[in-house]
């Protein structure tokens, strides 16, 4: 069985790029903490938007989707799911809510992981919720012609409980070590979780929930305000490639964690940069309302709706927002995706 030991991170020689990213993320998190005092209402609005995008993005990575109208009803109004996809979405909503509201009292241990998995599948017909896999599973690759092949053999079912116990113990052994930066530790733990692949279904979504949990507990809470899962969904090709590279040789303890670490930290840094852009606009009182709307849309990494813009700029009327969007579409600076209430806007290619 694979051995887990993260103590080497105390003296590991890591690429300068990783260290620079951790430094940048830490600086931006400090700024986030300062801004919360002055912009509590804006942060509350951003949290509501990010929660919606997180539920949508994490499920979309797995090919699980519904209409935007139904998504809002499920996430914002606790609407009951109408089909299997919506049952999966409602489960992620509940698990995410538990982390957002109670992360301070939730520890990274077996009972937590099993509970989150049970919540994730609670509305589905799956009977494996809250239990480790009982049969061996494989991770498949599909080539351009549609041919499938086995890309990776995760930990066998018979060894999974012991492997997970060792993973929890290895994390607990170093989590409070001042000589190990949590931003370097967390992607190691998440990659190992994904390579164990402890469940029959839901491993990817649970890994993203655990990423948020560990980040929040370490003091890095940007995922509450800019969706970490949505950023992965926007660049999921790079996500799967990093995962592929870092999982090669994992069973023999010969894998290279660096590609996955770089992707994980790069995605987290993008979230912080996006949040910083939004607040730079909010804080610039000299900018006209129209200019603030324009800058928000042009700097957004994901398509953004009129409602989201209104939430980010509560001092700007919906009429002004709509007029600014219309002018930008007309002059070709942005393009509209969807129609009517489902319309979203993104910088033109």
N, C-alpha and C positions, 0 to 999 in steps of 0.2 A: 504493500500500500504506500502511496505517495506520502512523504514526510513534509510537514509544514513548519517552517522556522523563519520568522521575520527579523530576528535579532541582528542579522548581518547588515540591515539597513543603517545601523549605528555608524558603520565605517565604510559603507559601500561607496564606490566611486561612480557617480551617476553623470550622465551628460549634462553639460552646462545649461542646455536648453530647458531641461526639466527643472533645474534649480531656479532658473530665471522665471519660469512660469509660476512656480510656487510662491516666489517673492512677489510677483505681480498680482496674483490672486489674493495674497494676504493683505497687500496694500489696499486693494479695492474693497475687500471685506471690511477693513477699518473705516473706510469712507462710507460704506453702507451703514455701519453702526451709528456714525455721526449723523447721517441724514435722517435716520428714522425718527429722531427727536423732533425735527422741524417739519417732516412731511409724512406724518403718521397716516393721514387720510389717503395720500397717494399710494403708500405702501399697501394699505388695505385693498385698494382697488386693483393694484397690480397682482396681489395674491389671488384674487378671484379669477383674473384673466389667466394667470399661470396655471392654476389648478385645472381649468378647462383644457388648456393646451397640453398639460401633462397627461391627463387621462386620454385625450385624443392621440397624442404622439406615441405614448408607450404601447398602446394597443395597435396603432397603425403599423408599427415596426413588425408586428406579427401578422399583419394582414387582417386585423379586426377593425371594422368600421361601421358607422351608421351615419345618418344625415346630421348636419350641424344643428338643426332644430331639435332633433331627438337627443343629441349629445348634451345640449344646454338643458333640456328638460331633465335628463338623468343626473347630471352633475349639480345643477343649480336648484332643482326642485325635487330631487329624490324620486323622480318618476320611476315606476316599476318597469323592468325590462320587458320587451315584447318578443324577443327572439334570442337565439344563442349568442350572437355577437353582442347584443345589448346586455345580456347577462354577464358576459366577460367584462364589459365596460363598467357596469355597476359594481362589480367586485373590486375592480381597480380603484374606483372612486372611494369605496369604503376603506380600503387598505391605505390609500394615500391620505385620507382624512385622519386616520388613526396616527400616522406618522406626523402629519402637520400639527396636530393638536397635542400629542402626548409623547413626542420623541425624547423629551428630557428624562422621562421615567421608563423608557424602553431600552433594554440592553441587547447587545448582539449575542444571542444565545439560541439554543435549539428551540425553546418554547416560543420565542419571538418569530423565528423563521417559519415554524410550523403553523403558528397562529395566522401570520400574514398570508400563507398559502391557503389556509382554510377560508379566510375572508375573501381572497381573490376568486375562489371557485364556488362561493356559497350560493350563488344564484343559478349555477349551471347544473346539468344532470351528472357531471363528473362526480364519482364517489371517492376519488383519491385525494380530495382536499385535506391538507393538514397531515399527510402521510408521505414518507419517502417512497421512492419507486420500489416496486417489488420484482420488476424484470429489468434486465439490462437494456439500455437504450444506446442509440448511436446518433451522431450529428451528420447529416447528409449534405452533400454538395451537388448542385445541379449545373451542368455545363450549358453552353449556348444552344445546343441541340436538344436540350431537355433530358439528357441522360443523367441518372442519379448515381452517385458513388458515396461510399462511406468516407467522410473527411476526418472524423475524430471518434475515438472510442472513449467515452467518459468512464468514471469509476464504476465498476460492477455493482449491481444492486446489493449483493450480499456484503460488500465492503462500505457502502454509503453511510450508514449510521456512524461507524467508527471514523470514517474520513471526516464527516461533518463535525464530530466531537473534537478531533484534532485541530480542525480549522478554527473552531471557537476558542479552544485553549491557546492556540498560537497567537491569535489576535489579543486575547485577554492578557497574555504574557508581556506584550510590548505596548499596548495602547496608551499607557500613562508614562511611557519612557520619553523624557524630555529630549533625548538624543535622536529620536525618530520623528520626523515631521509627519503628521497625520495625512497630509496630501500625497505623500509618497507611499504610505502604508495602505491606504484605502483601495487604490486600484489593484494592488497585489491581492488583497482579500477578495475583491469582486471577481477578478480573473480566476482565482482558485475555485470560487463558488461555481462559476460557469463551467469550469472544466470537470468538476465533480458531477454537475448536472443532476442534482439529487431528486428531482421530481419527474413524473411522467409528462406533466404539462405545466407551463407557466414559469419555467426557469428564467427566461429573459426578463419578464415583467418583475419577478421577484428580485432579480439582480438590480434592477433600476430602483425599486423601492428601498432595497438595502443600501444602495449608493447614497440616496437622499438621507436615510437614517444616520449612516455613519458620518456623512458630511455635516448634517445639522448638529450632531452631538459633538463634533470637533469644532463647531463655531462657524461653519461656512454654509450660510443659509440662503444663498442666492437662488436656489431652486424653488424657493417659495414665491419668488417675484418674477423670475424669467425661467421658463420651463426647460429643465435639463433634458427631459425626455424628448421634447420637441426638437431640440438641437441635434440629438442623436438621430431622430427620424429624418431630419433635413439632410443629413450626411451619413445615412446608414450604410452606404457602400463602403465608406472609409471605416466605419465601425466594424463591419464584418471582416474587412481585410486586416485590421489591427488585431482582432480576436483570432483570426486564422494564424497570423504570424506568431503571436505570443503563445498559442496553444500547441504549436509543433514541438514534439518531444516532451510534452508536459508529464506524461505518464512515467517517463524515465528520469524526471527531474532535470532535463536538459533544455528546457524552454527559455526563451528570452522575453522577459516581462516588458521590456522597454517600449515596443510598438503600442501595446495596450495602454501603458502609463502615459505615453505622449498623447494618444488620442483622448483619454479620459481627462487629462489636465487641460488640453487644448479646448475641449468642449466646455469645461467648467470656466476657463478664462473667457471664452466667448460670451458666456452668460453674464459674467461680471462686466465685461466691456459693453454689452448691450444695455445693462442696467445703468451703467455710468453715462452712456450716451443720452438715455432718456432723462436722467436727472440733470445733466448739463444743460439740456434744453429747458427743463422746468426752472432751473436756477437763474437762467439768463433773462432777467426781468426787462432788459432793454429790447429784446426781440419782440416783434409784433406777434399777435396771435396767429396770423396766417403763416409767418415764418416758422413758428414753433411747430405747427401742424406739418408743414412741409418737411422740416428737418426730422421729425419723428418718423414719418413714412419712409423717407429716403434712407434713414439709418437702420430701419428695421430689418432683421435677418429673415423674418417670416412674414407672409401676408398678414395684414392688419385690418381690422374692421372699423367702421365708424364708431360703433359702441365702445371698442377698446380705446380709440383715440379720445373719446369723450371722458372715459374713466381716467386716462392718464393726465388729462388737462381739464379738471373739473371747473376751472374758471372760464373756459371757452364754451360758448353756446353750441349746441348741435347744428344750428343753422350756419354758423361760421365754419365749423368743421366740414360740413357738407359742401359749402361753397369753395373752400380751399381744395378739397378732393376733386371736385368737378373741374376746376381750373387746371389742376395738375394732369388729370386724364386728358383734357382737351389739348394741352400743349405737349403731350407725349412724355412727360417726365416720369409718370407712373402708369401702370396698367391695372385694370379692374379684373378681378377673378370672381365669377359668379354673378348673380343678379339679385335685385331687390334687397331683402334683409340679409341674404347670404353673401352679399358683396364684400370682398376683401381687396386690399390694395397693396401693391408691391412696386418697388423701383423698376422701371422699364429696363429691359436688357440692352 
